[in-house]
Amino acid sequence: MGDKIKTLSKGKLLNQNFDIELNHPVLTGYDQLIHIQSNKFRFEMDKKDYLIYALSILLAEKNLKLLKSIK
């Protein structure tokens, strides 16, 4: 597991506190890692995949607001 570079965000979902952390890669030359974790859960992905998922969620939010006329 790579060493933590910094905490990108903190949040709460379903009564669980979550941290999103940026970590160094395990091996030199590989992509940085993102850990989404709580005290009961940990999900790891590389930075490129995280950016794809994050942008997809932001686009879905924008589309929902347009469809429902939410500001």
PyMOL Python script that loads the backbone (N, CA, C, O; Angstrom):
from pymol import cmd

cmd.read_pdbstr("""\
ATOM      1  N   MET A   1       0.850  -1.171   0.000  1.00  0.00           N
ATOM      2  CA  MET A   1       0.000   0.000   0.000  1.00  0.00           C
ATOM      3  C   MET A   1       0.895   1.234   0.000  1.00  0.00           C
ATOM      4  O   MET A   1       1.864   1.306   0.756  1.00  0.00           O
ATOM      5  N   GLY A   2       0.567   2.203  -0.852  1.00  0.00           N
ATOM      6  CA  GLY A   2       1.364   3.412  -0.955  1.00  0.00           C
ATOM      7  C   GLY A   2       1.179   4.335   0.228  1.00  0.00           C
ATOM      8  O   GLY A   2       0.164   4.276   0.923  1.00  0.00           O
ATOM      9  N   ASP A   3       2.153   5.180   0.453  1.00  0.00           N
ATOM     10  CA  ASP A   3       2.059   6.160   1.533  1.00  0.00           C
ATOM     11  C   ASP A   3       1.114   7.281   1.136  1.00  0.00           C
ATOM     12  O   ASP A   3       1.047   7.674  -0.029  1.00  0.00           O
ATOM     13  N   LYS A   4       0.389   7.788   2.117  1.00  0.00           N
ATOM     14  CA  LYS A   4      -0.581   8.858   1.902  1.00  0.00           C
ATOM     15  C   LYS A   4       0.124  10.156   1.530  1.00  0.00           C
ATOM     16  O   LYS A   4       1.087  10.567   2.177  1.00  0.00           O
ATOM     17  N   ILE A   5      -0.376  10.795   0.471  1.00  0.00           N
ATOM     18  CA  ILE A   5       0.112  12.120   0.073  1.00  0.00           C
ATOM     19  C   ILE A   5      -0.727  13.186   0.768  1.00  0.00           C
ATOM     20  O   ILE A   5      -0.197  14.088   1.417  1.00  0.00           O
ATOM     21  N   LYS A   6      -2.072  13.065   0.619  1.00  0.00           N
ATOM     22  CA  LYS A   6      -2.964  14.008   1.296  1.00  0.00           C
ATOM     23  C   LYS A   6      -4.393  13.487   1.272  1.00  0.00           C
ATOM     24  O   LYS A   6      -4.735  12.606   0.484  1.00  0.00           O
ATOM     25  N   THR A   7      -5.221  14.045   2.149  1.00  0.00           N
ATOM     26  CA  THR A   7      -6.647  13.761   2.154  1.00  0.00           C
ATOM     27  C   THR A   7      -7.312  14.723   1.183  1.00  0.00           C
ATOM     28  O   THR A   7      -7.189  15.941   1.315  1.00  0.00           O
ATOM     29  N   LEU A   8      -8.024  14.158   0.195  1.00  0.00           N
ATOM     30  CA  LEU A   8      -8.694  14.978  -0.807  1.00  0.00           C
ATOM     31  C   LEU A   8     -10.041  15.484  -0.319  1.00  0.00           C
ATOM     32  O   LEU A   8     -10.438  16.608  -0.625  1.00  0.00           O
ATOM     33  N   SER A   9     -10.745  14.644   0.445  1.00  0.00           N
ATOM     34  CA  SER A   9     -12.081  15.023   0.900  1.00  0.00           C
ATOM     35  C   SER A   9     -12.497  14.137   2.057  1.00  0.00           C
ATOM     36  O   SER A   9     -11.956  13.051   2.262  1.00  0.00           O
ATOM     37  N   LYS A  10     -13.466  14.624   2.805  1.00  0.00           N
ATOM     38  CA  LYS A  10     -14.095  13.861   3.880  1.00  0.00           C
ATOM     39  C   LYS A  10     -15.596  14.002   3.717  1.00  0.00           C
ATOM     40  O   LYS A  10     -16.072  15.028   3.231  1.00  0.00           O
ATOM     41  N   GLY A  11     -16.338  12.996   4.111  1.00  0.00           N
ATOM     42  CA  GLY A  11     -17.783  13.074   3.993  1.00  0.00           C
ATOM     43  C   GLY A  11     -18.452  12.026   4.852  1.00  0.00           C
ATOM     44  O   GLY A  11     -17.799  11.239   5.537  1.00  0.00           O
ATOM     45  N   LYS A  12     -19.772  12.037   4.799  1.00  0.00           N
ATOM     46  CA  LYS A  12     -20.562  11.085   5.564  1.00  0.00           C
ATOM     47  C   LYS A  12     -21.618  10.498   4.648  1.00  0.00           C
ATOM     48  O   LYS A  12     -22.308  11.231   3.939  1.00  0.00           O
ATOM     49  N   LEU A  13     -21.748   9.179   4.658  1.00  0.00           N
ATOM     50  CA  LEU A  13     -22.720   8.479   3.842  1.00  0.00           C
ATOM     51  C   LEU A  13     -23.247   7.299   4.645  1.00  0.00           C
ATOM     52  O   LEU A  13     -22.475   6.482   5.146  1.00  0.00           O
ATOM     53  N   LEU A  14     -24.566   7.217   4.764  1.00  0.00           N
ATOM     54  CA  LEU A  14     -25.208   6.130   5.517  1.00  0.00           C
ATOM     55  C   LEU A  14     -24.627   5.993   6.922  1.00  0.00           C
ATOM     56  O   LEU A  14     -24.306   4.894   7.375  1.00  0.00           O
ATOM     57  N   ASN A  15     -24.500   7.127   7.594  1.00  0.00           N
ATOM     58  CA  ASN A  15     -23.987   7.200   8.968  1.00  0.00           C
ATOM     59  C   ASN A  15     -22.551   6.716   9.120  1.00  0.00           C
ATOM     60  O   ASN A  15     -22.140   6.341  10.218  1.00  0.00           O
ATOM     61  N   GLN A  16     -21.785   6.718   8.038  1.00  0.00           N
ATOM     62  CA  GLN A  16     -20.370   6.347   8.087  1.00  0.00           C
ATOM     63  C   GLN A  16     -19.527   7.531   7.620  1.00  0.00           C
ATOM     64  O   GLN A  16     -19.826   8.138   6.592  1.00  0.00           O
ATOM     65  N   ASN A  17     -18.491   7.854   8.360  1.00  0.00           N
ATOM     66  CA  ASN A  17     -17.540   8.881   7.941  1.00  0.00           C
ATOM     67  C   ASN A  17     -16.562   8.270   6.951  1.00  0.00           C
ATOM     68  O   ASN A  17     -15.988   7.212   7.210  1.00  0.00           O
ATOM     69  N   PHE A  18     -16.371   8.934   5.817  1.00  0.00           N
ATOM     70  CA  PHE A  18     -15.486   8.469   4.769  1.00  0.00           C
ATOM     71  C   PHE A  18     -14.383   9.482   4.523  1.00  0.00           C
ATOM     72  O   PHE A  18     -14.592  10.687   4.661  1.00  0.00           O
ATOM     73  N   ASP A  19     -13.212   8.989   4.160  1.00  0.00           N
ATOM     74  CA  ASP A  19     -12.103   9.818   3.709  1.00  0.00           C
ATOM     75  C   ASP A  19     -11.745   9.392   2.296  1.00  0.00           C
ATOM     76  O   ASP A  19     -11.793   8.207   1.964  1.00  0.00           O
ATOM     77  N   ILE A  20     -11.389  10.357   1.469  1.00  0.00           N
ATOM     78  CA  ILE A  20     -10.854  10.075   0.143  1.00  0.00           C
ATOM     79  C   ILE A  20      -9.418  10.569   0.168  1.00  0.00           C
ATOM     80  O   ILE A  20      -9.164  11.762   0.336  1.00  0.00           O
ATOM     81  N   GLU A  21      -8.470   9.633  -0.004  1.00  0.00           N
ATOM     82  CA  GLU A  21      -7.053   9.948   0.133  1.00  0.00           C
ATOM     83  C   GLU A  21      -6.303   9.696  -1.166  1.00  0.00           C
ATOM     84  O   GLU A  21      -6.591   8.743  -1.891  1.00  0.00           O
ATOM     85  N   LEU A  22      -5.340  10.560  -1.446  1.00  0.00           N
ATOM     86  CA  LEU A  22      -4.408  10.374  -2.551  1.00  0.00           C
ATOM     87  C   LEU A  22      -3.151   9.731  -1.977  1.00  0.00           C
ATOM     88  O   LEU A  22      -2.592  10.208  -0.989  1.00  0.00           O
ATOM     89  N   ASN A  23      -2.709   8.634  -2.612  1.00  0.00           N
ATOM     90  CA  ASN A  23      -1.548   7.883  -2.118  1.00  0.00           C
ATOM     91  C   ASN A  23      -0.507   7.708  -3.221  1.00  0.00           C
ATOM     92  O   ASN A  23      -0.826   7.701  -4.410  1.00  0.00           O
ATOM     93  N   HIS A  24       0.741   7.566  -2.792  1.00  0.00           N
ATOM     94  CA  HIS A  24       1.813   7.253  -3.729  1.00  0.00           C
ATOM     95  C   HIS A  24       1.570   5.861  -4.309  1.00  0.00           C
ATOM     96  O   HIS A  24       0.946   5.027  -3.653  1.00  0.00           O
ATOM     97  N   PRO A  25       2.051   5.594  -5.524  1.00  0.00           N
ATOM     98  CA  PRO A  25       1.914   4.241  -6.087  1.00  0.00           C
ATOM     99  C   PRO A  25       2.765   3.246  -5.303  1.00  0.00           C
ATOM    100  O   PRO A  25       3.750   3.614  -4.662  1.00  0.00           O
ATOM    101  N   VAL A  26       2.364   1.987  -5.369  1.00  0.00           N
ATOM    102  CA  VAL A  26       3.120   0.938  -4.683  1.00  0.00           C
ATOM    103  C   VAL A  26       4.465   0.724  -5.375  1.00  0.00           C
ATOM    104  O   VAL A  26       5.485   0.518  -4.718  1.00  0.00           O
ATOM    105  N   LEU A  27       4.457   0.775  -6.706  1.00  0.00           N
ATOM    106  CA  LEU A  27       5.681   0.583  -7.484  1.00  0.00           C
ATOM    107  C   LEU A  27       6.010   1.845  -8.280  1.00  0.00           C
ATOM    108  O   LEU A  27       5.105   2.518  -8.774  1.00  0.00           O
ATOM    109  N   THR A  28       7.264   2.162  -8.404  1.00  0.00           N
ATOM    110  CA  THR A  28       7.716   3.324  -9.172  1.00  0.00           C
ATOM    111  C   THR A  28       7.259   3.204 -10.626  1.00  0.00           C
ATOM    112  O   THR A  28       7.357   2.138 -11.235  1.00  0.00           O
ATOM    113  N   GLY A  29       6.762   4.309 -11.166  1.00  0.00           N
ATOM    114  CA  GLY A  29       6.327   4.327 -12.552  1.00  0.00           C
ATOM    115  C   GLY A  29       4.842   4.059 -12.742  1.00  0.00           C
ATOM    116  O   GLY A  29       4.327   4.204 -13.851  1.00  0.00           O
ATOM    117  N   TYR A  30       4.158   3.678 -11.696  1.00  0.00           N
ATOM    118  CA  TYR A  30       2.718   3.433 -11.776  1.00  0.00           C
ATOM    119  C   TYR A  30       1.947   4.682 -11.363  1.00  0.00           C
ATOM    120  O   TYR A  30       2.519   5.627 -10.819  1.00  0.00           O
ATOM    121  N   ASP A  31       0.626   4.673 -11.631  1.00  0.00           N
ATOM    122  CA  ASP A  31      -0.251   5.799 -11.316  1.00  0.00           C
ATOM    123  C   ASP A  31      -0.458   5.903  -9.807  1.00  0.00           C
ATOM    124  O   ASP A  31      -0.393   4.903  -9.092  1.00  0.00           O
ATOM    125  N   GLN A  32      -0.709   7.118  -9.334  1.00  0.00           N
ATOM    126  CA  GLN A  32      -1.046   7.309  -7.922  1.00  0.00           C
ATOM    127  C   GLN A  32      -2.354   6.581  -7.615  1.00  0.00           C
ATOM    128  O   GLN A  32      -3.136   6.288  -8.519  1.00  0.00           O
ATOM    129  N   LEU A  33      -2.582   6.295  -6.348  1.00  0.00           N
ATOM    130  CA  LEU A  33      -3.760   5.550  -5.923  1.00  0.00           C
ATOM    131  C   LEU A  33      -4.716   6.442  -5.144  1.00  0.00           C
ATOM    132  O   LEU A  33      -4.300   7.386  -4.472  1.00  0.00           O
ATOM    133  N   ILE A  34      -6.000   6.128  -5.246  1.00  0.00           N
ATOM    134  CA  ILE A  34      -7.039   6.786  -4.468  1.00  0.00           C
ATOM    135  C   ILE A  34      -7.646   5.741  -3.541  1.00  0.00           C
ATOM    136  O   ILE A  34      -8.015   4.654  -3.984  1.00  0.00           O
ATOM    137  N   HIS A  35      -7.748   6.066  -2.267  1.00  0.00           N
ATOM    138  CA  HIS A  35      -8.418   5.204  -1.298  1.00  0.00           C
ATOM    139  C   HIS A  35      -9.675   5.930  -0.819  1.00  0.00           C
ATOM    140  O   HIS A  35      -9.606   7.064  -0.344  1.00  0.00           O
ATOM    141  N   ILE A  36     -10.810   5.268  -0.949  1.00  0.00           N
ATOM    142  CA  ILE A  36     -12.061   5.742  -0.361  1.00  0.00           C
ATOM    143  C   ILE A  36     -12.317   4.795   0.790  1.00  0.00           C
ATOM    144  O   ILE A  36     -12.523   3.599   0.582  1.00  0.00           O
ATOM    145  N   GLN A  37     -12.307   5.327   2.017  1.00  0.00           N
ATOM    146  CA  GLN A  37     -12.324   4.422   3.159  1.00  0.00           C
ATOM    147  C   GLN A  37     -13.048   4.992   4.368  1.00  0.00           C
ATOM    148  O   GLN A  37     -13.142   6.203   4.566  1.00  0.00           O
ATOM    149  N   SER A  38     -13.553   4.064   5.160  1.00  0.00           N
ATOM    150  CA  SER A  38     -14.126   4.366   6.466  1.00  0.00           C
ATOM    151  C   SER A  38     -13.524   3.346   7.431  1.00  0.00           C
ATOM    152  O   SER A  38     -12.608   2.609   7.068  1.00  0.00           O
ATOM    153  N   ASN A  39     -14.037   3.306   8.650  1.00  0.00           N
ATOM    154  CA  ASN A  39     -13.505   2.329   9.598  1.00  0.00           C
ATOM    155  C   ASN A  39     -13.991   0.902   9.284  1.00  0.00           C
ATOM    156  O   ASN A  39     -13.473  -0.057   9.856  1.00  0.00           O
ATOM    157  N   LYS A  40     -14.981   0.748   8.383  1.00  0.00           N
ATOM    158  CA  LYS A  40     -15.503  -0.577   8.036  1.00  0.00           C
ATOM    159  C   LYS A  40     -15.323  -0.923   6.557  1.00  0.00           C
ATOM    160  O   LYS A  40     -15.667  -2.032   6.147  1.00  0.00           O
ATOM    161  N   PHE A  41     -14.795  -0.005   5.748  1.00  0.00           N
ATOM    162  CA  PHE A  41     -14.806  -0.175   4.304  1.00  0.00           C
ATOM    163  C   PHE A  41     -13.586   0.496   3.696  1.00  0.00           C
ATOM    164  O   PHE A  41     -13.162   1.559   4.151  1.00  0.00           O
ATOM    165  N   ARG A  42     -13.018  -0.130   2.658  1.00  0.00           N
ATOM    166  CA  ARG A  42     -11.907   0.493   1.935  1.00  0.00           C
ATOM    167  C   ARG A  42     -11.989   0.090   0.471  1.00  0.00           C
ATOM    168  O   ARG A  42     -12.092  -1.094   0.147  1.00  0.00           O
ATOM    169  N   PHE A  43     -11.942   1.086  -0.416  1.00  0.00           N
ATOM    170  CA  PHE A  43     -11.991   0.863  -1.854  1.00  0.00           C
ATOM    171  C   PHE A  43     -10.792   1.577  -2.461  1.00  0.00           C
ATOM    172  O   PHE A  43     -10.556   2.753  -2.184  1.00  0.00           O
ATOM    173  N   GLU A  44     -10.034   0.860  -3.294  1.00  0.00           N
ATOM    174  CA  GLU A  44      -8.818   1.421  -3.879  1.00  0.00           C
ATOM    175  C   GLU A  44      -8.921   1.395  -5.402  1.00  0.00           C
ATOM    176  O   GLU A  44      -9.391   0.419  -5.986  1.00  0.00           O
ATOM    177  N   MET A  45      -8.478   2.478  -6.034  1.00  0.00           N
ATOM    178  CA  MET A  45      -8.419   2.527  -7.498  1.00  0.00           C
ATOM    179  C   MET A  45      -7.290   3.464  -7.898  1.00  0.00           C
ATOM    180  O   MET A  45      -6.818   4.265  -7.091  1.00  0.00           O
ATOM    181  N   ASP A  46      -6.861   3.357  -9.155  1.00  0.00           N
ATOM    182  CA  ASP A  46      -5.812   4.283  -9.584  1.00  0.00           C
ATOM    183  C   ASP A  46      -6.437   5.641  -9.891  1.00  0.00           C
ATOM    184  O   ASP A  46      -7.650   5.763 -10.058  1.00  0.00           O
ATOM    185  N   LYS A  47      -5.590   6.645  -9.959  1.00  0.00           N
ATOM    186  CA  LYS A  47      -6.054   8.030 -10.093  1.00  0.00           C
ATOM    187  C   LYS A  47      -6.843   8.245 -11.383  1.00  0.00           C
ATOM    188  O   LYS A  47      -7.823   8.990 -11.389  1.00  0.00           O
ATOM    189  N   LYS A  48      -6.429   7.603 -12.474  1.00  0.00           N
ATOM    190  CA  LYS A  48      -7.113   7.756 -13.754  1.00  0.00           C
ATOM    191  C   LYS A  48      -8.566   7.248 -13.659  1.00  0.00           C
ATOM    192  O   LYS A  48      -9.485   7.913 -14.136  1.00  0.00           O
ATOM    193  N   ASP A  49      -8.769   6.077 -13.046  1.00  0.00           N
ATOM    194  CA  ASP A  49     -10.121   5.549 -12.890  1.00  0.00           C
ATOM    195  C   ASP A  49     -10.964   6.431 -11.975  1.00  0.00           C
ATOM    196  O   ASP A  49     -12.147   6.651 -12.232  1.00  0.00           O
ATOM    197  N   TYR A  50     -10.348   6.936 -10.902  1.00  0.00           N
ATOM    198  CA  TYR A  50     -11.065   7.818  -9.985  1.00  0.00           C
ATOM    199  C   TYR A  50     -11.576   9.062 -10.710  1.00  0.00           C
ATOM    200  O   TYR A  50     -12.718   9.473 -10.505  1.00  0.00           O
ATOM    201  N   LEU A  51     -10.743   9.660 -11.548  1.00  0.00           N
ATOM    202  CA  LEU A  51     -11.155  10.863 -12.280  1.00  0.00           C
ATOM    203  C   LEU A  51     -12.323  10.560 -13.220  1.00  0.00           C
ATOM    204  O   LEU A  51     -13.234  11.377 -13.355  1.00  0.00           O
ATOM    205  N   ILE A  52     -12.303   9.409 -13.861  1.00  0.00           N
ATOM    206  CA  ILE A  52     -13.418   9.022 -14.738  1.00  0.00           C
ATOM    207  C   ILE A  52     -14.703   8.893 -13.931  1.00  0.00           C
ATOM    208  O   ILE A  52     -15.739   9.427 -14.328  1.00  0.00           O
ATOM    209  N   TYR A  53     -14.648   8.188 -12.799  1.00  0.00           N
ATOM    210  CA  TYR A  53     -15.841   8.025 -11.957  1.00  0.00           C
ATOM    211  C   TYR A  53     -16.333   9.362 -11.411  1.00  0.00           C
ATOM    212  O   TYR A  53     -17.532   9.641 -11.423  1.00  0.00           O
ATOM    213  N   ALA A  54     -15.406  10.184 -10.934  1.00  0.00           N
ATOM    214  CA  ALA A  54     -15.791  11.471 -10.345  1.00  0.00           C
ATOM    215  C   ALA A  54     -16.447  12.374 -11.387  1.00  0.00           C
ATOM    216  O   ALA A  54     -17.458  13.015 -11.102  1.00  0.00           O
ATOM    217  N   LEU A  55     -15.881  12.426 -12.585  1.00  0.00           N
ATOM    218  CA  LEU A  55     -16.474  13.257 -13.635  1.00  0.00           C
ATOM    219  C   LEU A  55     -17.829  12.720 -14.074  1.00  0.00           C
ATOM    220  O   LEU A  55     -18.717  13.501 -14.417  1.00  0.00           O
ATOM    221  N   SER A  56     -18.003  11.409 -14.069  1.00  0.00           N
ATOM    222  CA  SER A  56     -19.299  10.811 -14.409  1.00  0.00           C
ATOM    223  C   SER A  56     -20.367  11.205 -13.389  1.00  0.00           C
ATOM    224  O   SER A  56     -21.507  11.490 -13.757  1.00  0.00           O
ATOM    225  N   ILE A  57     -20.001  11.219 -12.129  1.00  0.00           N
ATOM    226  CA  ILE A  57     -20.942  11.611 -11.072  1.00  0.00           C
ATOM    227  C   ILE A  57     -21.307  13.083 -11.201  1.00  0.00           C
ATOM    228  O   ILE A  57     -22.474  13.444 -11.045  1.00  0.00           O
ATOM    229  N   LEU A  58     -20.328  13.940 -11.484  1.00  0.00           N
ATOM    230  CA  LEU A  58     -20.619  15.365 -11.661  1.00  0.00           C
ATOM    231  C   LEU A  58     -21.526  15.604 -12.871  1.00  0.00           C
ATOM    232  O   LEU A  58     -22.416  16.453 -12.815  1.00  0.00           O
ATOM    233  N   LEU A  59     -21.311  14.871 -13.953  1.00  0.00           N
ATOM    234  CA  LEU A  59     -22.166  14.991 -15.129  1.00  0.00           C
ATOM    235  C   LEU A  59     -23.583  14.514 -14.820  1.00  0.00           C
ATOM    236  O   LEU A  59     -24.555  15.134 -15.252  1.00  0.00           O
ATOM    237  N   ALA A  60     -23.704  13.419 -14.078  1.00  0.00           N
ATOM    238  CA  ALA A  60     -25.031  12.923 -13.700  1.00  0.00           C
ATOM    239  C   ALA A  60     -25.767  13.935 -12.834  1.00  0.00           C
ATOM    240  O   ALA A  60     -26.973  14.127 -12.992  1.00  0.00           O
ATOM    241  N   GLU A  61     -25.045  14.588 -11.914  1.00  0.00           N
ATOM    242  CA  GLU A  61     -25.653  15.628 -11.075  1.00  0.00           C
ATOM    243  C   GLU A  61     -26.159  16.785 -11.939  1.00  0.00           C
ATOM    244  O   GLU A  61     -27.273  17.269 -11.741  1.00  0.00           O
ATOM    245  N   LYS A  62     -25.349  17.221 -12.886  1.00  0.00           N
ATOM    246  CA  LYS A  62     -25.731  18.319 -13.764  1.00  0.00           C
ATOM    247  C   LYS A  62     -26.968  17.954 -14.581  1.00  0.00           C
ATOM    248  O   LYS A  62     -27.888  18.761 -14.710  1.00  0.00           O
ATOM    249  N   ASN A  63     -26.991  16.734 -15.134  1.00  0.00           N
ATOM    250  CA  ASN A  63     -28.142  16.289 -15.928  1.00  0.00           C
ATOM    251  C   ASN A  63     -29.409  16.196 -15.087  1.00  0.00           C
ATOM    252  O   ASN A  63     -30.488  16.569 -15.549  1.00  0.00           O
ATOM    253  N   LEU A  64     -29.287  15.703 -13.858  1.00  0.00           N
ATOM    254  CA  LEU A  64     -30.446  15.603 -12.972  1.00  0.00           C
ATOM    255  C   LEU A  64     -31.014  17.006 -12.684  1.00  0.00           C
ATOM    256  O   LEU A  64     -32.226  17.215 -12.720  1.00  0.00           O
ATOM    257  N   LYS A  65     -30.130  17.942 -12.404  1.00  0.00           N
ATOM    258  CA  LYS A  65     -30.582  19.308 -12.112  1.00  0.00           C
ATOM    259  C   LYS A  65     -31.264  19.929 -13.311  1.00  0.00           C
ATOM    260  O   LYS A  65     -32.257  20.641 -13.159  1.00  0.00           O
ATOM    261  N   LEU A  66     -30.745  19.669 -14.506  1.00  0.00           N
ATOM    262  CA  LEU A  66     -31.399  20.199 -15.723  1.00  0.00           C
ATOM    263  C   LEU A  66     -32.776  19.570 -15.929  1.00  0.00           C
ATOM    264  O   LEU A  66     -33.743  20.268 -16.235  1.00  0.00           O
ATOM    265  N   LEU A  67     -32.862  18.256 -15.761  1.00  0.00           N
ATOM    266  CA  LEU A  67     -34.142  17.565 -15.971  1.00  0.00           C
ATOM    267  C   LEU A  67     -35.197  17.965 -14.955  1.00  0.00           C
ATOM    268  O   LEU A  67     -36.377  18.072 -15.288  1.00  0.00           O
ATOM    269  N   LYS A  68     -34.774  18.186 -13.714  1.00  0.00           N
ATOM    270  CA  LYS A  68     -35.721  18.507 -12.634  1.00  0.00           C
ATOM    271  C   LYS A  68     -35.833  20.004 -12.371  1.00  0.00           C
ATOM    272  O   LYS A  68     -36.528  20.410 -11.440  1.00  0.00           O
ATOM    273  N   SER A  69     -35.165  20.833 -13.171  1.00  0.00           N
ATOM    274  CA  SER A  69     -35.141  22.289 -12.999  1.00  0.00           C
ATOM    275  C   SER A  69     -34.736  22.690 -11.586  1.00  0.00           C
ATOM    276  O   SER A  69     -35.374  23.533 -10.955  1.00  0.00           O
ATOM    277  N   ILE A  70     -33.678  22.078 -11.112  1.00  0.00           N
ATOM    278  CA  ILE A  70     -33.122  22.365  -9.785  1.00  0.00           C
ATOM    279  C   ILE A  70     -31.942  23.298  -9.959  1.00  0.00           C
ATOM    280  O   ILE A  70     -31.118  23.100 -10.851  1.00  0.00           O
ATOM    281  N   LYS A  71     -31.853  24.315  -9.114  1.00  0.00           N
ATOM    282  CA  LYS A  71     -30.716  25.238  -9.186  1.00  0.00           C
ATOM    283  C   LYS A  71     -29.608  24.801  -8.296  1.00  0.00           C
ATOM    284  O   LYS A  71     -28.571  25.462  -8.232  1.00  0.00           O
TER     285      LYS A  71
END
""", "prot")
cmd.dss("prot")
cmd.show_as("cartoon", "prot")
cmd.util.cbc("prot")
cmd.orient("prot")
